[in-house]
Amino acid sequence: MKNRKKLSSTALALAALILLLALVSSAASAATEQSASSAGTYAYVTTITRYGGAFGGDICVINTSTNEVADTIGVDGIPEEIAINPDGKRIYVALNDIEAISVIDTATFEDIAMVPVEYPQGVAVNPDGTKVYVANSSTYDYYKGNVSIIDTATNKVTAMVKVGNYPYGIVVSPDGTKVYVTNHRDNTVSAIDIATNSVTATVPVGNAPAGVAFNPDGTKVYVVNSGSNTVSVIDTATNTVITTVSVGAFPEEIAVSPDGTKVYVTNGGNNFFDTVSVINTATNTVTATIDVGDFPHGVAVSPDGTKVYVANGIYDDFGGGYNGFVSVIDASTNKVTARVSVIFIPQRIVVSPASEPMPPIANFSANSTSGKSPLTVAFTDISIGTPTKWNWNFGDGANSTAKNPIHRYSKAGIYTVSLTVKNAAG
């Protein structure tokens, strides 16, 4: 993509020439910026908001390249869990209070469907993106929960599977043949066979199971037990717990690294010293505890495994207001490298899947805006999208293919500088 900026000069006196650099940036179109979501550059965060005395919800969209909020998507209810389909084009949001799943197009950030379900809590998408599985909870003890199965082509519920009491977290196996659901009030996990839409095993775990995640090869399921401060490790071949790992206080959500070597667990019960436990899956031991800030809820790992994103919710007891942030952890150092402020209370988070690279968006800056002729200007590439080739036109007949060139203007005049950048995508 090309970007142009203008250089102008003015003769002020016979012996003194001033070169004025006027930077005129061309803005990338909204369609170009939003299409980057399919390239794994966005994190989507469900947040609970308050307007006056009423609660509502939004989806906060974070550009993971800049760690800045790119947009906010309004939803009609209070969002719980969130999931994204494999190509990154749809997100599915559980709205427990209005008993529906909101389907949002990531290219337009528009709600394109509302699927009625029963008190949705967890939501997951199968690997080929054809089905969405929803854990439907209830506030009534006598009500035995179920899982709704949504056909993504029609956005209709095509089947329901009875599971345990108050289903909470849900995950689909990497091969798409099984679904595991945590039953919060039964202290069990239901294993569902996708071919028959039936429960084939009920696995006892710790107290109040919540978040659940598969390892990449589908041989292990990790279950957060929020009432026991532990993680149960289930062998999917036998559907038995093979070990239990102690973590922090009141753990809630869980994520596994893409290579399967680490498990990240949010611990939200240490008041102002809330943490993330890092589990080594080879030894099933906690190898690091990361201080991330108040009330960590959701957690997600970037597609390349280099970053971990944690949704931190805060309540201001003194001011009576709500605010929160997303912690960004460097997975190689287990250190928080950035915090992204978001509106009100963040709950869950998902990161766009990796896909083909997008064409870069050209942009640049210059170190000087005025000076006597001749003037030497240092240009710096600040393009988005990781370009690998640069073509500079300095407007005076000279060119450069350097990333950050230095150019000398010898005469006063008006110059239009253009930069064209490319990568493997174009």
C-alpha positions in Angstrom: 0.0 0.0 0.0 1.2 3.5 -0.8 1.3 6.6 1.4 2.2 10.1 0.3 3.4 13.1 2.3 4.3 16.6 1.1 7.5 18.5 1.5 7.4 22.2 0.8 9.9 25.0 0.8 9.7 28.8 0.8 12.3 31.5 0.0 12.3 34.0 2.9 15.4 36.0 1.8 18.0 36.1 -0.8 20.5 34.1 1.3 18.1 32.1 3.5 15.9 29.4 2.3 13.6 27.5 4.7 12.4 24.0 3.8 9.0 23.4 5.4 7.9 19.8 5.8 4.1 19.4 5.8 3.1 15.8 6.7 -0.2 14.8 5.1 -1.1 11.2 6.2 -3.5 9.2 4.1 -5.9 7.2 6.3 -6.4 3.5 5.8 -10.0 2.5 5.1 -12.1 1.0 7.9 -12.5 -2.1 5.7 -8.8 -2.5 5.4 -8.2 -2.1 9.1 -11.0 -4.4 10.2 -10.0 -7.2 7.7 -6.8 -7.6 9.7 -8.9 -9.3 12.4 -8.8 -12.5 10.3 -5.0 -12.3 10.5 -4.9 -12.8 14.3 -4.3 -9.1 15.2 -7.3 -8.6 17.5 -8.3 -9.7 20.9 -12.0 -9.6 21.8 -12.9 -8.9 25.5 -16.4 -9.2 27.0 -17.1 -6.4 29.5 -19.9 -5.8 31.9 -20.8 -2.1 31.9 -23.1 0.1 34.0 -25.2 3.0 32.8 -26.8 4.7 35.7 -28.3 1.9 37.8 -28.6 -0.6 35.0 -26.0 -3.1 33.8 -25.2 -3.9 30.2 -22.3 -5.2 28.2 -19.9 -4.5 25.4 -17.2 -6.3 23.4 -13.9 -4.4 23.6 -11.7 -4.9 20.5 -7.9 -4.7 21.1 -5.3 -4.4 18.3 -2.7 -6.8 19.5 0.0 -5.2 17.4 -0.3 -1.8 19.2 -2.0 -2.9 22.4 -4.7 -0.2 21.9 -8.4 -0.4 21.9 -9.5 -0.3 18.2 -13.3 -0.4 18.7 -16.2 -1.2 21.0 -19.1 -3.4 20.0 -22.3 -2.9 21.8 -24.4 -6.0 22.7 -28.0 -6.3 23.9 -27.3 -8.2 27.2 -24.6 -9.0 29.7 -21.9 -11.0 28.0 -20.4 -14.1 29.6 -18.1 -16.3 27.6 -16.9 -15.6 24.1 -15.6 -17.9 21.3 -14.3 -17.3 17.7 -14.6 -19.5 14.7 -11.5 -21.0 13.1 -11.3 -18.5 10.2 -11.8 -15.5 12.6 -14.9 -14.2 10.7 -17.5 -14.8 13.5 -17.5 -14.4 17.2 -20.2 -16.0 19.4 -21.1 -14.3 22.7 -23.1 -15.9 25.5 -25.7 -13.4 26.9 -27.0 -15.1 30.0 -29.5 -12.5 31.1 -31.5 -12.5 27.8 -30.9 -16.2 27.1 -29.3 -15.9 23.7 -26.1 -16.3 21.7 -25.1 -13.2 19.8 -23.4 -13.8 16.5 -21.1 -11.0 15.4 -19.4 -10.5 12.0 -15.7 -9.4 12.6 -15.5 -7.7 9.3 -18.2 -5.2 10.2 -18.5 -5.6 14.0 -22.2 -6.0 13.4 -24.6 -8.4 15.2 -25.9 -10.7 12.4 -28.0 -13.2 14.4 -29.4 -13.8 17.9 -29.9 -17.5 18.7 -32.3 -18.3 21.6 -30.8 -20.7 24.2 -31.3 -21.4 27.9 -29.2 -19.3 30.3 -25.9 -19.7 28.3 -22.7 -19.7 30.3 -19.9 -21.3 28.2 -19.6 -21.4 24.4 -17.2 -23.2 22.1 -16.8 -23.7 18.3 -15.8 -27.0 16.6 -12.6 -27.1 14.5 -14.3 -26.8 11.1 -16.6 -24.0 12.3 -19.8 -25.8 11.4 -21.2 -26.2 15.0 -21.3 -24.1 18.2 -21.7 -25.8 21.5 -23.3 -23.8 24.4 -23.3 -24.8 28.1 -26.8 -23.7 29.4 -26.9 -23.1 33.1 -29.8 -22.3 35.5 -30.3 -20.6 38.8 -32.6 -23.5 39.9 -31.0 -26.4 41.7 -33.6 -28.9 40.4 -32.9 -27.9 36.8 -30.5 -30.3 35.2 -28.4 -28.3 32.6 -27.9 -29.1 28.9 -25.8 -28.3 25.9 -27.3 -26.6 22.9 -25.8 -27.4 19.5 -26.1 -24.6 16.9 -25.7 -25.1 13.2 -23.5 -22.1 12.0 -24.9 -22.2 8.5 -28.5 -21.5 9.7 -27.8 -20.1 13.3 -30.4 -22.5 14.6 -30.3 -25.0 17.5 -30.4 -28.4 16.0 -29.9 -30.6 19.1 -29.7 -30.5 22.9 -27.8 -32.8 25.2 -28.6 -33.3 28.9 -25.5 -33.0 31.1 -25.0 -32.3 34.9 -26.1 -29.5 37.2 -25.2 -26.0 36.2 -22.9 -26.6 33.2 -20.3 -23.8 33.1 -17.2 -24.3 30.9 -17.2 -26.1 27.6 -14.5 -27.1 25.1 -14.4 -29.1 21.8 -11.6 -31.6 21.2 -9.0 -30.7 18.5 -10.4 -33.4 16.2 -14.0 -32.3 16.7 -15.2 -35.7 18.0 -15.8 -34.9 21.7 -17.1 -32.1 23.9 -16.2 -31.7 27.6 -18.5 -29.7 29.9 -17.8 -28.7 33.5 -20.8 -29.2 35.8 -20.3 -26.5 38.5 -22.7 -27.9 41.1 -22.1 -31.6 40.5 -18.3 -31.4 40.8 -18.1 -33.4 37.6 -17.2 -33.2 33.9 -19.5 -34.6 31.2 -17.9 -36.1 28.1 -20.1 -35.9 25.0 -19.7 -38.0 21.8 -20.4 -35.7 18.9 -21.4 -38.6 16.6 -24.3 -39.6 18.8 -24.8 -36.3 20.8 -24.8 -38.3 24.0 -22.9 -38.3 27.3 -20.4 -41.2 27.3 -18.7 -40.5 30.6 -19.1 -38.5 33.8 -15.8 -37.7 35.4 -15.6 -36.7 39.1 -13.2 -33.7 39.7 -12.7 -31.1 42.4 -15.2 -28.6 43.9 -17.0 -26.1 41.6 -15.3 -26.9 38.3 -15.2 -23.9 36.0 -12.8 -23.3 33.1 -11.8 -26.2 30.9 -9.3 -26.6 28.0 -7.8 -29.3 25.8 -4.1 -29.8 25.0 -3.3 -29.6 21.2 -3.2 -33.4 20.6 -6.5 -34.0 22.5 -5.0 -36.5 24.9 -5.5 -34.3 28.0 -8.3 -32.1 29.4 -7.4 -29.5 32.1 -10.2 -28.5 34.5 -10.1 -25.6 36.9 -11.7 -26.4 40.3 -12.6 -23.0 41.7 -13.7 -24.4 45.0 -10.6 -26.6 45.6 -7.9 -24.2 44.2 -6.7 -27.0 41.9 -6.6 -28.1 38.3 -7.6 -31.7 37.5 -5.9 -33.4 34.5 -8.1 -35.9 32.7 -6.8 -38.6 30.4 -9.3 -38.6 27.5 -8.5 -42.2 26.6 -9.8 -43.5 30.0 -11.8 -40.4 31.1 -10.1 -40.5 34.5 -8.2 -37.9 36.5 -4.5 -38.8 36.4 -3.2 -35.9 38.6 -4.3 -32.8 40.4 -2.2 -29.6 40.5 -2.6 -27.0 43.2 -2.8 -23.4 42.0 -3.8 -20.0 43.5 -6.9 -18.9 45.4 -10.3 -19.2 43.6 -9.0 -20.1 40.1 -11.4 -19.5 37.3 -10.3 -19.7 33.7 -7.6 -21.7 31.8 -5.7 -21.7 28.5 -3.1 -24.0 27.0 -0.2 -22.8 24.9 -0.3 -23.8 21.2 2.6 -26.2 21.6 1.0 -27.8 24.7 3.9 -27.3 27.0 2.3 -24.7 29.3 -1.1 -24.2 31.0 -2.2 -20.7 32.2 -4.7 -20.4 35.1 -6.2 -17.2 36.4 -6.4 -16.9 40.2 -8.9 -14.3 41.3 -9.1 -14.7 45.0 -6.0 -12.9 46.4 -7.7 -9.5 46.5 -5.1 -7.0 45.3 -2.4 -9.6 44.6 -4.2 -11.7 42.0 -2.1 -14.0 39.8 -1.7 -16.3 36.9 -0.3 -19.8 37.6 1.9 -21.3 34.9 1.9 -25.1 34.8 4.5 -27.2 33.1 2.6 -30.0 31.4 5.5 -32.4 31.3 5.8 -32.3 35.1 2.3 -31.1 36.1 3.9 -28.6 38.4 3.5 -24.8 38.8 6.7 -23.3 37.5 5.8 -19.6 37.7 3.3 -17.3 39.4 2.7 -14.0 37.7 1.2 -11.0 39.4 -1.2 -9.5 37.0 -3.4 -7.1 39.0 -6.9 -7.2 40.4 -9.5 -9.9 39.8 -8.2 -11.8 36.7 -11.0 -13.6 34.9 -10.5 -14.7 31.3 -7.2 -15.8 29.8 -6.1 -16.4 26.2 -2.8 -17.2 24.4 -1.8 -15.7 21.0 -1.6 -18.1 18.1 2.2 -18.1 18.1 2.3 -18.6 21.8 4.5 -15.6 22.5 1.8 -13.5 24.4 -0.8 -14.3 27.1 -3.8 -12.0 27.6 -5.6 -11.7 30.9 -8.8 -9.8 31.5 -8.6 -8.0 34.8 -11.8 -6.5 36.3 -11.7 -3.9 39.1 -14.4 -2.3 41.3 -13.6 1.1 42.8 -15.0 0.9 46.3 -14.3 4.6 47.0 -15.5 6.2 43.8 -18.3 3.7 43.2 -17.1 3.3 39.6 -16.0 0.4 37.4 -12.9 0.0 35.4 -10.5 -2.7 34.2 -7.7 -3.6 31.9 -6.1 -6.4 30.0 -2.7 -7.6 31.1 -0.3 -8.6 28.3 2.3 -11.2 29.4 5.5 -12.1 27.6 5.4 -15.9 27.6 9.2 -16.2 27.4 9.8 -14.2 30.6 6.5 -14.6 32.4 6.4 -10.8 32.9 3.6 -8.3 32.3 4.8 -6.1 29.5 1.7 -3.9 28.9 -1.7 -3.1 30.3 -4.6 -2.0 28.1 -7.3 0.0 29.7 -10.8 -1.1 28.8 -14.3 0.1 29.7 -15.7 -1.2 33.0 -15.3 -4.8 34.0 -13.6 -7.2 31.6 -14.8 -10.9 31.8 -13.6 -13.2 29.1 -11.2 -12.9 26.2 -10.4 -14.6 22.9 -7.7 -13.9 20.4 -8.2 -14.2 16.6 -6.7 -17.3 15.1 -3.6 -17.2 12.9 -4.2 -17.1 9.1 -2.5 -15.8 6.0 -0.7 -12.5 6.4 -2.5 -9.3 5.3 -0.9 -6.7 3.0 0.8 -3.9 5.0 -0.5 -0.4 5.4 2.1 2.2 4.5 3.0 5.0 6.9 6.1 7.0 7.8 7.5 9.9 9.7 10.4 12.4 9.3 12.7 13.8 11.9 12.7 17.4 10.7 10.0 19.8 9.6 12.1 22.9 8.7 15.6 24.0 8.1 17.9 25.9 5.7 18.5 24.6 2.3 20.2 22.2 1.8 18.2 20.1 4.3 18.9 16.4 5.2 15.8 14.5 6.3 15.7 11.1 8.1 12.6 9.1 7.2 11.3 6.3 9.4 9.0 3.6 8.3 6.0 3.1 10.8 3.9 1.0 8.5 1.4 -1.6 10.0 1.5 -5.2 9.0 5.2 -6.1 8.9 6.4 -5.1 5.4 9.5 -6.7 3.9 10.0 -4.4 0.9 10.1 -0.6 0.7 10.1 1.8 -2.2 10.5 5.5 -1.4 10.0 8.3 -3.9 11.3 11.6 -2.5 9.6 13.8 -5.0 12.8 15.3 -6.5 13.6 12.4 -8.8 15.4 10.3 -6.2 14.4 6.9 -4.8 15.4 4.4 -2.1 14.6 0.8 -1.2 15.9 1.2 2.4 13.6 0.8 5.3 14.6 4.0 7.0 16.4 6.2 4.5 18.2 9.5 4.9 17.7 12.0 2.0 19.3 15.4 1.2 17.2 18.1 -0.4 19.5 20.7 -2.1 16.9 23.1 -3.5 13.8 24.9 -2.2 10.6 23.7 -3.6 7.5 21.6 -3.0 8.0 17.9 -2.8 5.6 15.0 -2.5 7.1 12.0 -0.9 5.5 8.5 -1.4 6.2 5.2 0.2 5.1 1.8 -1.1 5.4 -1.2 1.1 4.9 -4.9 0.4 5.1 -8.3 2.1 4.2 -11.9 1.1 0.5 -11.0 1.0 0.9 -8.1 -1.4 
